[in-house]
């Protein structure tokens, strides 16, 4: 094609103007996903320091990009949108700019504890239709979805929170502008007394919005979600995005089971037996996502690097065997370690729909692929490619069937409702060092302390590297709110692979300042990986305590072994439970403390005259001492105890 001098000058001028209009923008990334029935739209947004927000129009999204990162981009502003090329995005780290080619760890901090949710139906002033009752919303979120998350996390996560009557907003509904919906709804919720900062998640149910045609939308690793198709599977899916999960997809590589993704067809939502697919019925998260969330770690995962026989329990619940088998399979094009993920599913709990939707697959295992440094790399694979006209009907490997590719062979030996047994053959392989995800979990923890009181937390640090790896040294740091002192005896520990160590976090209440949080961070010195565990302690004012009142006792006519209820006339002004913490011995008899806080006195054979001894009564903190006088014949005076009750509480209450 020939250009005139005028045309060339015009093109040069246009390019010069565009280049001059390119300028740097810095901020923090967020990611929103719109979930349509057959596809999804992902939008990265850049949040500037002055509150400005731009949608990033990227020609190709860098694989290392993830929400929460601080980045600098060079772009051309077009309204709220920034036209950006992937090569003009760089990661900011401690005010330093790194190459856009640098990969960063995409692991999710383990999710545990109660997740608080504020949820409300939002309708629109132009046509304020109400579709749901508060009771229906309450049941859907805090009964059904909470039970779903408790089951999937093996008891680690639950949901609770608040709902309210419908929120009517006056926004333009000729377009689907979820920012406008959230802003207007947040203002009304705040006016009703809800502090949105106190919630982990804010969910807007918008079943009547005429222009939002997706099923749901959510921030990835953020707090907000919008639900158009109000049903349990959608709510579970969008909350999964909030926790940091991407979609469960399918990879079809033609005549082979897997290859580089550029050579295969990727189907959005294609892993239809997973909660992060487009399923309309509740289903468990797949094992790749459970590992990301920290729910599969330690003994729940078996990673093999040499020939092995492995037995798995179904992934839906704790069993007698590991729940996930991982087999290394080289590296992807970015240098990340690739693994085969093998799991076994049964139609129990929130997977009960598998009984009708996947009945033919229940006696075998499914094969998936995932990369260690790519949160969006969950792919269902076909272990029997080109086996039928629709090649995904037989993706479950049943007993007697095998899979083999790239030096890995899997033979399914046997299965029943409680387990499946597999033989893994690593052809021409030697043991490899496979770096696992270390875990730091709470085993026991104090929940409340009075000012000045001390307590502790028992933590378990686990090195999940394969046995061929060298020892790993972990740096340990603690953080705590101002009212709480937190300390570990050691700031560095070394663990052999496949081993664990109990750590004791010492706590002391410095102030009576309500709920205070603590955090322990374990940093792997070999890599950038961190394991984090946190919790909270209620700090209250120290209560005053008075010592017990112990009254001397006289017992008469003692000639044989006798049970003495010495606490019957003792008391405590605070109402504390009392117990006997010790006694002295008499000169003419033996004294024993009984389990029910009475005493047994056994006189000597030639007991004459009288005998005496003392006992100590305690309320757990302070003590008092009283004297007991024993007489072999009836005498007058004193207070006589003759019953055998089980000690006093307060004024013998």
C-alpha positions in Angstrom: 0.0 0.0 0.0 1.3 3.5 -0.9 0.8 6.5 1.3 0.9 10.1 0.3 3.1 12.6 2.1 0.0 14.1 3.6 -1.3 10.7 4.9 2.1 9.9 6.4 2.2 13.2 8.2 -1.3 12.7 9.5 -0.4 9.2 10.8 2.8 10.5 12.4 0.9 13.3 14.1 -1.8 11.0 15.4 0.8 8.5 16.9 2.7 11.4 18.4 -0.4 12.8 20.1 -1.3 9.3 21.4 2.2 8.7 22.7 2.2 12.1 24.3 -1.1 11.3 26.0 0.3 8.1 27.6 1.0 8.8 31.2 1.7 6.8 34.4 -1.0 5.9 36.9 -0.3 4.1 40.2 -2.7 2.4 42.6 -4.0 -0.9 44.0 -5.6 -3.6 41.8 -9.0 -5.1 42.3 -10.6 -7.7 40.1 -14.3 -8.1 39.4 -15.9 -11.2 37.7 -19.3 -11.2 36.0 -20.6 -14.7 35.8 -22.9 -15.3 32.8 -24.4 -18.8 32.1 -21.9 -19.6 29.4 -19.0 -17.2 29.9 -17.4 -14.8 32.3 -16.1 -11.2 32.0 -13.1 -10.3 34.2 -12.2 -6.6 34.8 -9.1 -5.4 36.6 -9.6 -2.0 38.2 -6.9 0.5 39.4 -7.7 2.3 42.7 -5.6 5.5 43.0 -4.5 7.1 46.3 -7.0 10.0 45.8 -10.0 7.6 45.5 -10.1 7.6 41.7 -11.0 4.3 40.0 -10.1 3.3 36.5 -11.1 0.1 34.6 -8.0 -1.3 32.9 -8.5 -2.3 29.2 -5.6 -4.8 28.8 -4.8 -6.3 25.4 -3.5 -9.4 27.2 -3.6 -9.9 31.0 -0.1 -10.7 32.5 -0.2 -14.1 34.2 1.3 -12.6 37.3 -1.4 -9.9 37.8 -3.6 -10.4 40.8 -5.9 -8.3 43.0 -4.3 -6.5 45.9 -1.1 -5.7 44.1 0.3 -2.2 43.9 1.2 -1.4 40.3 2.2 1.4 38.0 0.7 1.4 34.5 1.3 3.6 31.5 -2.0 4.2 29.8 -4.3 6.4 27.7 -7.3 7.7 29.7 -10.7 7.4 28.0 -13.2 8.5 30.6 -13.0 5.9 33.5 -11.1 3.4 31.3 -7.4 3.2 30.8 -6.1 1.7 27.6 -3.0 -0.3 28.7 -0.7 -2.8 27.1 0.5 -5.8 29.2 4.1 -4.7 28.7 3.4 -1.3 30.3 2.3 -2.8 33.7 4.9 -3.0 36.5 4.7 -4.2 40.0 5.6 -1.8 42.9 7.5 -3.2 45.8 8.7 -1.0 48.6 8.7 2.0 46.2 10.8 0.0 43.8 9.6 -0.9 40.3 10.2 -4.5 39.1 9.9 -6.0 35.6 6.4 -6.8 34.4 7.8 -10.3 33.6 8.3 -11.0 37.3 6.0 -13.7 38.7 4.5 -13.3 42.2 3.1 -15.8 44.6 -0.6 -16.3 44.1 -1.3 -18.4 47.2 -4.3 -17.4 49.3 -3.9 -16.9 53.0 -5.6 -19.9 54.7 -9.3 -19.1 55.3 -10.7 -20.0 58.7 -13.0 -18.8 61.4 -16.4 -17.1 61.2 -17.0 -14.9 58.1 -19.4 -12.1 58.8 -21.9 -11.1 56.0 -24.2 -8.2 55.6 -26.9 -9.1 53.1 -30.0 -7.3 51.8 -32.3 -7.4 48.8 -31.9 -4.2 46.8 -34.8 -3.0 44.6 -35.3 0.1 42.5 -37.4 3.2 43.0 -38.8 3.0 39.4 -40.4 -0.4 40.3 -39.7 -1.5 43.9 -40.7 -5.2 43.7 -39.8 -7.4 46.7 -38.9 -11.0 45.9 -37.7 -12.4 49.2 -38.5 -12.2 52.9 -35.9 -11.6 55.5 -36.5 -15.1 56.8 -35.8 -16.6 53.4 -32.5 -14.6 53.1 -31.5 -15.5 56.6 -32.0 -19.2 55.9 -30.2 -19.1 52.6 -27.1 -17.4 53.9 -26.7 -18.3 57.5 -28.2 -21.8 57.5 -27.7 -23.3 54.0 -24.6 -21.5 52.8 -22.9 -21.5 56.2 -23.5 -25.3 56.4 -22.0 -25.6 52.9 -18.8 -23.7 53.9 -18.5 -25.6 57.2 -18.7 -29.0 55.3 -16.3 -27.9 52.6 -13.7 -26.6 55.0 -14.0 -29.6 57.4 -15.3 -27.3 60.1 -12.8 -24.4 59.6 -15.2 -21.8 58.3 -18.8 -20.7 59.0 -21.0 -17.7 58.1 -23.0 -15.4 60.3 -24.2 -11.8 60.1 -27.2 -9.6 59.5 -29.9 -9.0 57.0 -32.5 -6.3 56.9 -35.7 -5.3 55.1 -35.4 -4.5 51.4 -33.3 -1.5 50.4 -34.8 0.7 47.7 -32.4 2.8 45.7 -33.0 5.5 43.1 -30.4 4.7 40.4 -30.5 4.6 36.6 -31.5 1.0 35.7 -31.2 1.5 32.0 -27.6 0.3 32.5 -26.1 -2.3 34.8 -24.0 -0.1 37.0 -23.2 -2.1 40.1 -21.0 0.7 41.5 -24.0 3.0 41.6 -26.2 0.2 43.2 -23.6 -0.4 45.9 -23.0 3.3 46.7 -26.7 4.0 47.1 -27.4 0.8 49.0 -24.4 1.4 51.3 -25.7 4.9 52.2 -29.1 3.5 53.2 -27.5 0.6 55.1 -25.3 3.1 57.0 -28.4 5.2 57.8 -30.0 2.2 59.3 -27.1 1.8 61.7 -25.0 -0.8 59.9 -21.2 -0.3 60.0 -20.1 -1.9 56.7 -16.4 -1.9 57.9 -17.4 -4.5 60.5 -18.3 -7.2 57.9 -16.0 -9.4 55.9 -18.6 -9.5 53.1 -21.4 -7.3 51.8 -23.9 -9.0 49.5 -26.5 -7.2 47.4 -29.4 -9.4 46.1 -30.7 -7.7 42.9 -33.2 -10.2 41.3 -35.3 -7.4 39.7 -32.5 -5.3 38.0 -33.6 -5.3 34.3 -30.1 -4.8 32.7 -27.8 -6.9 34.9 -28.2 -10.2 33.0 -25.5 -12.3 34.6 -26.1 -14.7 37.4 -23.8 -13.1 39.9 -20.8 -10.7 40.2 -18.1 -10.4 42.8 -14.8 -8.9 43.8 -12.0 -11.5 43.7 -10.3 -11.4 47.0 -12.6 -8.6 48.0 -15.8 -8.1 50.1 -18.7 -7.3 47.7 -20.9 -9.4 45.6 -24.1 -8.9 43.6 -26.5 -11.7 43.1 -29.1 -11.7 40.3 -29.9 -15.4 40.2 -30.7 -15.9 43.9 -30.0 -19.5 44.7 -27.6 -21.4 46.9 -25.1 -22.4 44.1 -24.7 -18.8 43.0 -24.2 -17.5 46.5 -21.6 -20.2 47.2 -19.8 -19.4 43.9 -19.7 -15.6 44.4 -18.5 -15.9 48.0 -15.8 -18.2 46.6 -14.6 -15.3 44.4 -14.6 -13.1 47.5 -12.2 -15.6 49.2 -9.9 -15.4 46.2 -10.9 -18.3 44.0 -11.0 -18.3 40.2 -13.1 -20.5 38.0 -13.0 -24.3 37.7 -12.3 -24.8 34.0 -11.8 -27.6 31.5 -8.9 -28.2 29.2 -9.3 -30.2 26.0 -6.0 -31.1 24.3 -7.3 -33.3 21.5 -5.4 -36.6 21.3 -3.5 -36.1 24.6 -4.7 -35.5 28.1 -2.7 -32.3 28.7 -0.3 -29.9 27.0 0.6 -26.2 27.2 -2.7 -24.2 27.5 -1.8 -22.4 24.2 -2.2 -25.7 22.4 -5.6 -26.7 24.0 -9.1 -25.5 24.2 -10.1 -23.9 27.6 -13.8 -24.0 28.5 -15.0 -21.5 31.1 -16.8 -23.3 34.0 -16.0 -26.6 32.3 -15.2 -28.5 35.5 -19.0 -29.0 36.1 -18.5 -31.1 39.3 -17.2 -28.0 41.2 -18.7 -25.1 43.0 -16.6 -22.7 40.9 -18.2 -24.0 37.7 -21.6 -22.9 36.3 -23.4 -25.6 38.3 -27.1 -24.9 39.3 -26.9 -27.3 42.2 -24.7 -27.1 45.2 -21.4 -29.0 44.8 -18.1 -29.1 46.7 -15.1 -27.0 45.7 -12.6 -29.2 43.9 -9.4 -30.2 45.7 -7.3 -27.6 43.9 -9.5 -24.8 45.4 -9.7 -26.4 48.8 -5.9 -26.5 48.9 -5.7 -22.8 47.9 -8.0 -21.9 50.8 -5.9 -23.9 53.2 -8.5 -26.6 53.9 -6.4 -29.3 52.4 -2.9 -29.4 53.8 -0.6 -31.6 55.9 -1.9 -35.2 56.2 -4.9 -34.5 54.0 -2.6 -34.4 51.0 -0.4 -37.1 49.6 2.3 -36.0 47.2 4.2 -38.8 45.4 7.5 -38.5 43.6 8.2 -42.3 43.3 6.3 -45.5 42.7 3.5 -45.6 45.3 0.3 -47.3 46.2 -2.1 -44.6 47.5 -5.5 -44.9 49.2 -7.8 -41.9 49.3 -10.9 -41.1 51.3 -13.7 -39.2 49.6 -12.9 -35.5 49.6 -16.3 -34.5 51.1 -15.3 -35.3 54.7 -12.5 -36.4 56.9 -11.7 -40.1 56.5 -9.0 -42.7 57.3 -6.8 -41.7 54.4 -5.6 -38.5 52.6 -8.2 -36.6 50.6 -6.0 -35.4 47.7 -3.2 -37.1 45.6 -0.7 -34.7 43.9 1.7 -36.0 41.3 4.3 -33.6 39.8 4.1 -33.1 36.1 7.0 -30.7 35.1 6.5 -27.0 34.7 4.3 -24.6 32.7 5.6 -22.1 30.2 6.1 -19.6 33.0 8.3 -21.9 35.0 5.6 -22.8 37.6 5.5 -26.4 39.0 2.6 -28.4 37.5 0.8 -31.1 39.4 -1.9 -33.7 38.6 -4.7 -33.4 41.2 -6.5 -36.7 41.9 -9.6 -36.7 44.1 -12.4 -39.2 44.9 -16.0 -38.0 45.2 -19.1 -39.6 46.7 -22.8 -38.4 46.7 -22.8 -37.2 50.4 -23.7 -33.9 52.0 -23.6 -31.0 49.5 -22.3 -33.4 46.9 -25.5 -35.4 47.0 -26.6 -34.2 43.6 -23.8 -36.4 42.1 -26.0 -39.4 42.7 -28.2 -38.3 39.7 -25.9 -35.9 37.8 -22.7 -38.1 37.7 -23.8 -41.6 38.8 -21.5 -43.3 36.3 -18.5 -41.5 37.7 -18.8 -42.4 41.4 -16.6 -45.6 41.4 -13.6 -43.8 39.9 -11.4 -40.7 40.3 -11.2 -37.5 38.3 -8.0 -36.0 37.0 -7.2 -32.3 37.2 -4.2 -30.1 36.7 -3.0 -27.1 38.6 0.1 -24.9 38.8 1.7 -24.0 42.1 1.9 -20.2 41.4 -1.2 -19.6 39.3 -4.6 -19.3 41.2 -6.4 -19.4 37.8 -4.9 -22.8 36.7 -7.6 -25.2 37.8 -8.4 -27.5 34.9 -10.4 -30.7 34.6 -8.7 -33.1 32.3 -9.8 -36.0 30.1 -7.6 -39.1 31.0 -9.1 -41.1 28.1 -8.9 -38.7 25.1 -10.6 -39.6 21.8 -12.5 -42.5 23.4 -16.0 -41.5 22.4 -18.0 -39.1 20.3 -18.5 -36.8 23.2 -15.2 -37.3 25.0 -16.1 -36.0 28.4 -18.7 -38.7 29.3 -16.0 -41.1 30.5 -13.6 -38.9 32.3 -13.8 -40.9 35.6 -11.1 -43.6 35.9 -12.7 -46.7 37.4 -11.1 -49.8 38.8 -9.2 -51.7 36.1 -8.6 -48.5 34.1 -5.3 -46.6 33.7 -4.0 -43.2 32.6 -0.5 -42.7 31.2 1.3 -39.7 29.9 4.7 -38.0 30.2 6.2 -40.7 32.4 3.3 -40.9 34.8 1.0 -43.9 35.0 -2.1 -44.2 37.3 -3.8 -47.5 37.7 -7.1 -47.6 39.7 -7.0 -50.8 41.8 -10.3 -50.8 43.8 -13.0 -48.5 45.1 -16.0 -48.6 47.4 -18.1 -45.9 49.1 -15.4 -45.2 51.7 -12.1 -45.2 49.7 -10.3 -45.7 46.4 -6.9 -47.3 45.9 -4.5 -46.4 43.1 -1.0 -47.4 42.0 1.2 -44.6 40.8 4.2 -45.4 38.6 6.8 -42.7 38.0 8.7 -44.1 35.0 12.5 -43.5 35.0 12.1 -41.2 37.9 14.1 -40.4 40.9 12.9 -38.8 44.0 12.3 -35.0 43.5 12.1 -32.2 46.0 8.5 -30.9 45.7 7.9 -27.8 47.7 4.6 -28.0 49.6 2.5 -25.3 51.2 3.5 -25.0 54.8 0.7 -24.7 57.3 0.4 -22.9 60.7 -2.8 -23.9 62.5 -4.3 -23.2 66.0 -4.6 -26.3 68.1 -5.8 -24.7 71.3 -6.2 -21.0 72.4 -7.3 -18.9 75.3 -10.3 -16.8 74.5 -10.6 -14.4 77.4 -8.1 -12.8 79.8 -8.4 -10.3 82.7 -6.1 -7.4 82.8 -2.7 -8.6 84.1 -3.6 -12.2 83.4 -1.5 -14.5 81.2 -2.5 -17.2 78.7 -1.2 -19.1 75.7 -2.0 -20.4 72.2 -0.8 -23.7 70.9 0.1 -23.6 67.3 1.2 -26.4 64.9 3.7 -25.5 62.2 3.9 -28.2 59.4 6.5 -28.5 56.7 4.7 -30.2 53.8 7.7 -30.4 51.5 8.4 -33.9 50.0 10.9 -36.1 51.7 13.5 -35.5 49.1 13.7 -31.8 50.1 16.3 -30.4 52.6 15.3 -28.9 55.9 13.5 -25.6 55.9 14.1 -22.7 58.3 11.2 -20.5 59.2 11.3 -17.0 60.5 8.6 -16.3 63.1 7.1 -12.9 63.8 4.2 -11.9 66.0 1.7 -9.0 65.8 -0.9 -7.9 68.4 -3.2 -5.1 69.2 -2.1 -2.5 71.8 -4.0 -4.1 74.7 -2.3 -7.5 74.2 1.3 -8.6 74.6 2.2 -11.5 72.4 5.6 -13.4 72.4 7.1 -16.6 71.0 10.1 -18.1 72.7 11.9 -18.5 69.4 12.0 -16.3 66.3 13.4 -19.0 64.1 12.8 -22.7 63.8 14.1 -25.5 61.4 11.9 -28.4 60.3 12.6 -31.5 58.3 10.2 -32.2 55.4 7.0 -34.0 56.3 7.4 -33.0 60.0 5.7 -30.6 62.4 6.4 -28.6 65.6 4.2 -27.2 68.3 4.8 -23.5 69.0 3.6 -21.7 72.2 2.4 -18.1 71.8 2.4 -16.4 75.2 -0.2 -13.7 75.8 -0.7 -11.2 78.5 -3.6 -8.7 78.9 -2.1 -5.2 79.2 -5.4 -3.4 79.1 -9.1 -4.1 79.6 -9.8 -3.0 76.0 -12.3 -5.6 74.7 -11.5 -7.8 71.7 -7.8 -7.7 70.7 -6.3 -9.7 67.9 -3.0 -11.5 67.6 -1.2 -12.9 64.5 1.7 -15.2 64.0 3.5 -15.1 60.6 5.8 -18.0 59.6 8.1 -17.0 56.7 9.8 -19.8 54.7 13.4 -18.6 54.3 13.9 -20.8 51.2 11.0 -19.1 49.3 8.6 -16.1 49.7 5.9 -18.4 51.1 4.2 -17.4 54.3 1.8 -19.2 56.6 -0.3 -17.1 58.9 -2.5 -17.9 61.9 -4.5 -15.4 63.9 -7.1 -15.1 66.5 -8.7 -12.8 69.1 -8.9 -12.6 72.9 -11.5 -10.7 74.9 -9.7 -8.5 77.5 -11.7 -7.6 80.5 -11.0 -5.6 83.8 -9.5 -7.6 86.6 -12.0 -8.5 89.2 -11.3 -8.1 93.0 -11.1 -11.3 95.0 -11.5 -11.8 98.8 -10.0 -14.7 100.7 -12.3 -17.4 102.0 -13.6 -17.3 105.6 -12.5 -20.5 107.4 -14.1 -21.3 110.7 -12.5 -23.5 113.3 -14.2 -26.9 113.9 -14.7 -29.1 116.9 -15.7 -32.8 116.5 -16.6 -34.9 119.6 -17.1 -38.6 120.3 -14.5 -39.7 117.7 -13.3 -43.2 118.3 -13.0 -44.7 114.8 -12.4 -43.6 111.2 -14.7 -40.6 110.6 -15.5 -38.4 107.6 -15.4 -34.7 108.6 -17.3 -32.1 106.5 -15.1 -29.1 107.6 -16.3 -26.9 104.7 -19.9 -26.8 105.9 -19.4 -23.7 108.0 -16.8 -22.0 105.7 -17.8 -19.3 103.2 -16.6 -17.0 100.5 -17.9 -13.4 100.0 -17.4 -13.6 96.2 -19.4 -16.9 95.9 -16.4 -18.8 94.6 -16.3 -22.6 94.9 -14.1 -23.7 97.8 -11.9 -26.7 98.0 -9.3 -28.1 100.5 -5.8 -27.5 99.2 -3.9 -29.1 102.1 -3.8 -30.2 105.8 -1.4 -30.8 108.6 -1.4 -34.1 110.6 -2.5 -34.5 114.2 -0.3 -36.1 116.8 -2.8 -38.9 117.6 -4.4 -39.7 114.2 -4.1 -39.6 110.4 -5.8 -37.0 108.2 -6.7 -37.7 104.5 -8.3 -35.3 102.0 -11.2 -36.9 100.1 -12.1 -36.3 96.4 -15.4 -34.6 97.5 -13.5 -32.0 99.7 -14.2 -33.7 103.0 -11.6 -35.1 105.4 -11.2 -38.5 106.9 -9.7 -38.7 110.4 -8.5 -42.1 111.7 -7.5 -42.0 115.4 -4.6 -44.1 116.7 -5.4 -47.2 118.7 -4.6 -45.6 122.1 -6.2 -42.2 121.4 -6.9 -40.4 124.6 -7.4 -36.7 125.5 -7.7 -34.6 122.3 -6.0 -34.0 119.0 -5.9 -31.1 116.6 -4.7 -30.3 113.1 -5.2 -27.5 110.5 -6.5 -27.4 106.9 -6.2 -24.9 104.2 -9.3 -23.8 102.2 -8.9 -22.1 98.8 -11.0 -20.3 96.2 -8.4 -20.9 93.5 -6.5 -17.8 94.1 -6.5 -16.9 97.9 -6.5 -19.2 100.9 -7.5 -19.3 104.6 -6.5 -21.7 107.4 -8.8 -23.2 110.1 -8.0 -25.5 113.1 -9.9 -28.8 113.7 -10.1 -30.1 117.3 -10.9 -33.8 117.9 -12.2 -35.1 121.2 -12.8 -38.8 122.0 -15.6 -38.0 124.4 -18.5 -35.6 124.4 -17.4 -32.0 125.4 -19.2 -28.7 125.1 -18.5 -25.7 123.0 -17.4 -25.0 119.5 -19.2 -25.6 116.2 -19.8 -29.2 115.4 -19.8 -30.6 111.8 -21.4 -34.0 111.5 -22.5 -34.3 107.9 -20.6 -35.5 104.9 -21.6 -33.2 102.1 -19.3 -32.2 99.2 -17.9 -28.9 100.1 -19.1 -25.3 100.0 -19.6 -22.6 97.4 -19.8 -19.1 98.9 -21.9 -19.5 102.1 -22.0 -23.3 101.6 -24.1 -22.8 98.4 
